[in-house]
Amino acid sequence: MFFYRFHAFLFVAFLLLTHSFENRLIFLFFLLVLLFLCPALLSLQALLSCPNPDDPQDAQVAGQYKKDHALYVKTAKFWTDTYAQKPKKDNGAEEKIKKVTEQE
C-alpha cells in the first residue's frame, strides 16, 4: 500500500515542482527507473533473505545446502571473502598512477 502512495506522491511532486520541459523529462526518467527498479530489487531481496532449497535457482548449491550445511557455509564464506571484500591496497599501483599522471 505504501508503495502506491509513494508513487502518487511522486507524480504530484512532478506536477507541482517541474516548470520546464527538461526538468519534466528528467523527473519522468527517474520515475520510470523507480517503477521498474523497485520491484526487481524487492524480488532480489526476497531471494537473498529467505533461501528456498526446494525451489532452487542453482540445483548444485541447493543440494549442498540440504546435504552438507557446514560445507555450504564454508563455501559461502570463501566466496564472500574472495569476491565481496574491499580490495587490499596495492602500493605499487599508486606509484604507477603517479607516473602516468606526471607524463601527461
Buried (B, 14 or more C-beta within 10 A) or exposed (E): EEEEEEBEEBEEEBEEEBEEEEEBEEBEEEBEEEEEEEEEEEEEEEEEEEEEBEEBEEEEBBEBBEEEEEEBEEBEEEEEEEEEEEEEEEEEEEEEEEEEEEEE
